[in-house]
Amino acid sequence: MALTFYYGSGSPYAWRVWLALEHKGIAYEMKTVSFSAGDLAKPEYVALNPRSKVPTIMDGDFSLYESAAILEYLEEQYSTGKVLFPGSVRQRAVLRRLVREGDEYLAHALEQLVDHILFTKQEKWNLQEIAAGREAFLKELDTFESYLHGDWFGGELSAADFTLYPIIALCVRMEKKKTDLNITGSIGPKIAAWMKRIEALPYYDKTYPPHWKAKT
Ligand SMILES: N[C@@H](CCC(=O)N[C@@H](CS)C(=O)NCC(=O)O)C(=O)O
């Protein structure tokens, strides 16, 4: 029985898992939840994920949430084919550090902007808070720019790339809502070229958030 993947369009955490499933060639059935219809609060979903968030996977009778943990599980449970954590013990430790830094610092900065821009009505926007959030995000991007020495964050394509790309892509996407946000123009040359490499992956288009496609 194929693994079930509970997905929400636009979620950078769910996008990470989608990229990983595709990269590893794991068969899955995707169930797209509706945030606005309250799917995440339904008892059958809360039974799988008491935090009422996406992503969640169900593999046989085993359910798991938290995107970073899901990638670790997929890597260990589906150990044939392409890997998410390539390299030596030390290289893999660095990949895990990058995933952790992505979630702890870059995604944290993103979440501030999401709250201030996407989850706040435009007439109530606090421009000072948005400017501070933008600065915090760009400072993080600079740090990640300094980490990138080859084609991919960990040398080879890995869980680190699948973690970081959706976070940056969602921040860029917010320029559609706040047109002077100017994240794109502030992305360093190494990350800009790396984003193009991700966008050239054969499964990238398939995983692009469906509701973004509809509105571009
Ligand atoms: N740390 C979690 C974060 C998951 C998360 O925050 N998901 C958001 C979408 S980006 C969500 O489902 N939010 C629904 C809600 O809070 O109502 C992970 O990595 O899986």
PDBQT file of the ligand as one rigid body, heavy atoms in Angstrom, charges set to zero:
ROOT
HETATM    1  N1  LIG A 301       7.532  22.261  12.235  1.00  0.00    +0.000 N 
HETATM    2  C1  LIG A 301       6.460  21.828  11.372  1.00  0.00    +0.000 C 
HETATM    3  C2  LIG A 301       5.767  23.060  10.825  1.00  0.00    +0.000 C 
HETATM    4  C3  LIG A 301       4.485  22.700  10.077  1.00  0.00    +0.000 C 
HETATM    5  C4  LIG A 301       3.624  23.939   9.856  1.00  0.00    +0.000 C 
HETATM    6  O1  LIG A 301       3.790  24.973  10.499  1.00  0.00    +0.000 OA
HETATM    7  N2  LIG A 301       2.686  23.797   8.927  1.00  0.00    +0.000 N 
HETATM    8  C5  LIG A 301       1.758  24.893   8.679  1.00  0.00    +0.000 C 
HETATM    9  C6  LIG A 301       1.714  25.235   7.193  1.00  0.00    +0.000 C 
HETATM   10  S1  LIG A 301       3.181  26.027   6.675  1.00  0.00    +0.000 SA
HETATM   11  C7  LIG A 301       0.362  24.479   9.049  1.00  0.00    +0.000 C 
HETATM   12  O2  LIG A 301      -0.060  23.375   8.800  1.00  0.00    +0.000 OA
HETATM   13  N3  LIG A 301      -0.397  25.397   9.633  1.00  0.00    +0.000 N 
HETATM   14  C8  LIG A 301      -1.781  25.180   9.893  1.00  0.00    +0.000 C 
HETATM   15  C9  LIG A 301      -2.215  25.913  11.099  1.00  0.00    +0.000 C 
HETATM   16  O3  LIG A 301      -1.363  26.347  11.884  1.00  0.00    +0.000 OA
HETATM   17  O4  LIG A 301      -3.425  26.042  11.236  1.00  0.00    +0.000 OA
HETATM   18  C10 LIG A 301       7.038  20.947  10.249  1.00  0.00    +0.000 C 
HETATM   19  O5  LIG A 301       8.224  21.107   9.935  1.00  0.00    +0.000 OA
HETATM   20  O6  LIG A 301       6.333  20.061   9.753  1.00  0.00    +0.000 OA
ENDROOT
TORSDOF 0
